[in-house]
Amino acid sequence: MYRRRRKKKSPLRATRLVRQKRRARLFKFFFALFVFGLFFGGIVWVTHLPLLKIESVTVSGNSAVSVTEIQNLIKSKISGNHYYLFSKSNRFLYPKKEILNEVLTLFKRVETIKLEVNGNDLVVSITERKPKYVWCTGTPATRSKECYFVDDQGYIFAQAPRFSGSAYFLLYGQIKKNPISQYYLPQPEFEALTNFIRSVRDKDIIGSAIVSEGNGVFALHLEKGGKIIFKQDQDSTTLLSNLELLKKNTALFKAQAASAIEYIDLRFGNKVYYKTVGDKKVQIRE
């Protein structure tokens, strides 16, 4: 039986087909790369458009913090490019989180900050910490020149000028060095302490300073002399009740008191120990 012989493919023709396919693949690859390059370059170009560029920085809400210093900081942060390509001054790409963190870190007086872009202007709205107390090194008797402002949360944020009189309630102790950006006490404990000071004041017992004497013991120094000693973890209701009874049953807090207070010690439950200036004997009131 006769069978027709199948033709063998030419090696040259097979090689030519492989080359054509390879060229087609290379063309597609470079064409895709070209299109991607155009698209990517277009994005980079758009980020540099003047229409989308932050041209100025406006700061509001400040009184003690320097506008120029904040503006210079922000302008340094939005100059240049991300990864050498995308403009940092673009309204959609400017380093917002970095600016927020940097301002709060460097400017301790700033409590809150908000950033908004209005046209080509970056609007910076800040609120500053308000001094409520003053923390000083030393003691009420030997007050140092080093004093610092403290806000109502117990946060120490700036050096205070030297002043006389009773413009601020004074705090001593607790902080050993580098007080700025530290808290005098953790916030819940500081709130409890200041609430106690205010409650004592409401009873017309006026304090001028609080001193941490260590191991959770504090002394409230009185405006007219003497001090009230107590423990930080004591119940404030009991402390106030003991003071009220002492005020009612003694002449210690009367304007025309014959003798001045040296100290009143409230650390022992319902037993109150007190001593007047010049008296060698410690009195006990239960």
Secondary structure, 3 states (H helix, E strand, C coil): CCCCCCCCCCHHHHHHHHHHHHHHHHHHHHHHHHHHHHHHHHHHHHHCCHHHECCEEEEECCCCCCHHHHHHHHHHHCCCEECCCEECCECCCCCHHHHHHHHHHHCCCEEEEEEEEECCEEEEEEEECCCCEEEEEECCCCEEEEEEEECCCCEEEEECCCCCCCCCEEEECCCCCCCCCCECCCHHHHHHHHHHHHHHHHCCCCEEEEEEEECCEEEEEECCCCEEEEECCCCHHHHHHHHHHHHHHCCCCCCCCCCCEEEEEEEECCEEEEEECCCCCCEEEC
